[in-house]
Amino acid sequence: MNPEPGLQCNWRSSLARAIHHNRKEAHGRYFQLATVKPDGRPANRTVVFRGFLDDTNQLKIITDARNQKYQQILHQPWGEACWYFTVTREQFRIEGELTVIDVNHPDDKLQLARNSTWRELSDNARLQFVWPHPGENRANPEEFSPPPPDAVNPPANFCLLLLDPVQVDHLELRGEPQNRWLYERDEDLTWTTISVNP
Amino acid sequence: MNPEPGLQCNWRSSLARAIHHNRKEAHGRYFQLATVKPDGRPANRTVVFRGFLDDTNQLKIITDARNQKYQQILHQPWGEACWYFTVTREQFRIEGELTVIDVNHPDDKLQLARNSTWRELSDNARLQFVWPHPGENRANPEEFSPPPPDAVNPPANFCLLLLDPVQVDHLELRGEPQNRWLYERDEDLTWTTISVNP
């Protein structure tokens, strides 16, 4: 857990600015999350940014415990998000530790965060958690029209996923030449920033 | 190497269609490439698709031998591309083996491909290979205005990177419900396709 208010980090204000300037594009809130599979090969998929956890720097994502991502993260809890903003032509690479808040996670405060994240989802997003098992042979069409799940209490397979950044690499393609900054979290949880070559 | 003509795979025609329908967006040719670092953690960055190698299924990417990506791939030659198309709202996850064609690669045919990829770059893209060392402390502005490199013969740090797919996971968000197909390359290099739950 990172105790400092997130906005004290420069990368947080740069990222907030990018999100704001790309807000008209739905995909402005999508990024690609890389993880490592038990066989040592990488995996990569698009996920939706669900905001930050309270006053921390941890990025919220959701996942289904029936997905491969869930098992991968239990095995190797590191991830790197690659977030490319198409309007402002800039990239944030965010390396951090991943924590899965599943139905059995013992922390009451994080269970509250899991519950509130569920309640903030759209009906369509919630519905996917009662669809047939992801990745298995295609089920019959009627199985994709189940009764809607409870909008308040999440089903057991709904997980909140947290990415706690330790390094952020910010590249602006628009610079002349391009601008690039490297933000690193030190052991005392403060952040240092250096300007590096693109 | 995959001897079969690429367009015999269904994923190739689906991907060609996606590229075509997203051609007006420059970022339609960008995807995120995940690799694994020597410390076992994932890395992820945006790269530019440079077409397929001749009549194979191998995706061409370029990289600079001075980049961390180069060392990572020599250590662990597997990658997963995640290619999200914003106009058609579909995602291709392409898992495959990576091959770095650097200046010392012994295969003459692949050196020709490295040379031709260099010649097809824009002047601006070529210029980045004579910029100061990527990732190091920011150099003085004048170092970013070097004499342009030879447009025919690539510099020693220019590498062609090939991703040879073994599995492709295609997700269409627009379906009702979403459509998802899994393409897998068998040991005899033929491809099988199954329709799976999103």
HADDOCK unambig.tbl for C-alpha pairs under 7 A between the chains (distance, minus, plus):
assign (segid A and resid 27 and name CA) (segid B and resid 86 and name CA) 6.68 0.50 0.50
assign (segid A and resid 32 and name CA) (segid B and resid 32 and name CA) 6.94 0.50 0.50
assign (segid A and resid 34 and name CA) (segid B and resid 34 and name CA) 5.77 0.50 0.50
assign (segid A and resid 34 and name CA) (segid B and resid 42 and name CA) 5.95 0.50 0.50
assign (segid A and resid 34 and name CA) (segid B and resid 43 and name CA) 6.73 0.50 0.50
assign (segid A and resid 34 and name CA) (segid B and resid 44 and name CA) 6.12 0.50 0.50
assign (segid A and resid 35 and name CA) (segid B and resid 42 and name CA) 5.54 0.50 0.50
assign (segid A and resid 36 and name CA) (segid B and resid 41 and name CA) 6.87 0.50 0.50
assign (segid A and resid 36 and name CA) (segid B and resid 42 and name CA) 5.98 0.50 0.50
assign (segid A and resid 41 and name CA) (segid B and resid 36 and name CA) 6.88 0.50 0.50
assign (segid A and resid 41 and name CA) (segid B and resid 78 and name CA) 5.87 0.50 0.50
assign (segid A and resid 41 and name CA) (segid B and resid 79 and name CA) 6.96 0.50 0.50
assign (segid A and resid 42 and name CA) (segid B and resid 34 and name CA) 5.95 0.50 0.50
assign (segid A and resid 42 and name CA) (segid B and resid 35 and name CA) 5.53 0.50 0.50
assign (segid A and resid 42 and name CA) (segid B and resid 36 and name CA) 5.97 0.50 0.50
assign (segid A and resid 42 and name CA) (segid B and resid 42 and name CA) 6.53 0.50 0.50
assign (segid A and resid 42 and name CA) (segid B and resid 78 and name CA) 6.95 0.50 0.50
assign (segid A and resid 42 and name CA) (segid B and resid 79 and name CA) 5.88 0.50 0.50
assign (segid A and resid 42 and name CA) (segid B and resid 80 and name CA) 6.01 0.50 0.50
assign (segid A and resid 43 and name CA) (segid B and resid 34 and name CA) 6.71 0.50 0.50
assign (segid A and resid 43 and name CA) (segid B and resid 80 and name CA) 5.69 0.50 0.50
assign (segid A and resid 44 and name CA) (segid B and resid 34 and name CA) 6.11 0.50 0.50
assign (segid A and resid 44 and name CA) (segid B and resid 80 and name CA) 5.96 0.50 0.50
assign (segid A and resid 44 and name CA) (segid B and resid 81 and name CA) 6.72 0.50 0.50
assign (segid A and resid 44 and name CA) (segid B and resid 82 and name CA) 5.75 0.50 0.50
assign (segid A and resid 45 and name CA) (segid B and resid 82 and name CA) 5.75 0.50 0.50
assign (segid A and resid 45 and name CA) (segid B and resid 93 and name CA) 6.83 0.50 0.50
assign (segid A and resid 78 and name CA) (segid B and resid 41 and name CA) 5.88 0.50 0.50
assign (segid A and resid 78 and name CA) (segid B and resid 42 and name CA) 6.94 0.50 0.50
assign (segid A and resid 79 and name CA) (segid B and resid 41 and name CA) 6.97 0.50 0.50
assign (segid A and resid 79 and name CA) (segid B and resid 42 and name CA) 5.87 0.50 0.50
assign (segid A and resid 80 and name CA) (segid B and resid 42 and name CA) 6.00 0.50 0.50
assign (segid A and resid 80 and name CA) (segid B and resid 43 and name CA) 5.70 0.50 0.50
assign (segid A and resid 80 and name CA) (segid B and resid 44 and name CA) 5.96 0.50 0.50
assign (segid A and resid 81 and name CA) (segid B and resid 44 and name CA) 6.72 0.50 0.50
assign (segid A and resid 82 and name CA) (segid B and resid 44 and name CA) 5.75 0.50 0.50
assign (segid A and resid 82 and name CA) (segid B and resid 45 and name CA) 5.75 0.50 0.50
assign (segid A and resid 86 and name CA) (segid B and resid 27 and name CA) 6.68 0.50 0.50
assign (segid A and resid 93 and name CA) (segid B and resid 45 and name CA) 6.83 0.50 0.50
assign (segid A and resid 132 and name CA) (segid B and resid 197 and name CA) 6.67 0.50 0.50
assign (segid A and resid 133 and name CA) (segid B and resid 197 and name CA) 6.62 0.50 0.50
assign (segid A and resid 134 and name CA) (segid B and resid 197 and name CA) 4.87 0.50 0.50
assign (segid A and resid 134 and name CA) (segid B and resid 198 and name CA) 5.30 0.50 0.50
assign (segid A and resid 135 and name CA) (segid B and resid 196 and name CA) 5.25 0.50 0.50
assign (segid A and resid 135 and name CA) (segid B and resid 197 and name CA) 5.09 0.50 0.50
assign (segid A and resid 135 and name CA) (segid B and resid 198 and name CA) 6.32 0.50 0.50
assign (segid A and resid 136 and name CA) (segid B and resid 196 and name CA) 5.25 0.50 0.50
assign (segid A and resid 136 and name CA) (segid B and resid 197 and name CA) 5.61 0.50 0.50
assign (segid A and resid 137 and name CA) (segid B and resid 195 and name CA) 6.17 0.50 0.50
assign (segid A and resid 137 and name CA) (segid B and resid 196 and name CA) 4.41 0.50 0.50
assign (segid A and resid 137 and name CA) (segid B and resid 197 and name CA) 6.20 0.50 0.50
assign (segid A and resid 138 and name CA) (segid B and resid 195 and name CA) 5.47 0.50 0.50
assign (segid A and resid 138 and name CA) (segid B and resid 196 and name CA) 4.18 0.50 0.50
assign (segid A and resid 138 and name CA) (segid B and resid 197 and name CA) 4.76 0.50 0.50
assign (segid A and resid 139 and name CA) (segid B and resid 197 and name CA) 6.63 0.50 0.50
assign (segid A and resid 144 and name CA) (segid B and resid 177 and name CA) 6.75 0.50 0.50
assign (segid A and resid 177 and name CA) (segid B and resid 144 and name CA) 6.76 0.50 0.50
assign (segid A and resid 195 and name CA) (segid B and resid 137 and name CA) 6.17 0.50 0.50
assign (segid A and resid 195 and name CA) (segid B and resid 138 and name CA) 5.46 0.50 0.50
assign (segid A and resid 196 and name CA) (segid B and resid 135 and name CA) 5.26 0.50 0.50
assign (segid A and resid 196 and name CA) (segid B and resid 136 and name CA) 5.27 0.50 0.50
assign (segid A and resid 196 and name CA) (segid B and resid 137 and name CA) 4.41 0.50 0.50
assign (segid A and resid 196 and name CA) (segid B and resid 138 and name CA) 4.16 0.50 0.50
assign (segid A and resid 197 and name CA) (segid B and resid 132 and name CA) 6.69 0.50 0.50
assign (segid A and resid 197 and name CA) (segid B and resid 133 and name CA) 6.64 0.50 0.50
assign (segid A and resid 197 and name CA) (segid B and resid 134 and name CA) 4.89 0.50 0.50
assign (segid A and resid 197 and name CA) (segid B and resid 135 and name CA) 5.10 0.50 0.50
assign (segid A and resid 197 and name CA) (segid B and resid 136 and name CA) 5.63 0.50 0.50
assign (segid A and resid 197 and name CA) (segid B and resid 137 and name CA) 6.19 0.50 0.50
assign (segid A and resid 197 and name CA) (segid B and resid 138 and name CA) 4.74 0.50 0.50
assign (segid A and resid 197 and name CA) (segid B and resid 139 and name CA) 6.63 0.50 0.50
assign (segid A and resid 198 and name CA) (segid B and resid 134 and name CA) 5.31 0.50 0.50
assign (segid A and resid 198 and name CA) (segid B and resid 135 and name CA) 6.33 0.50 0.50
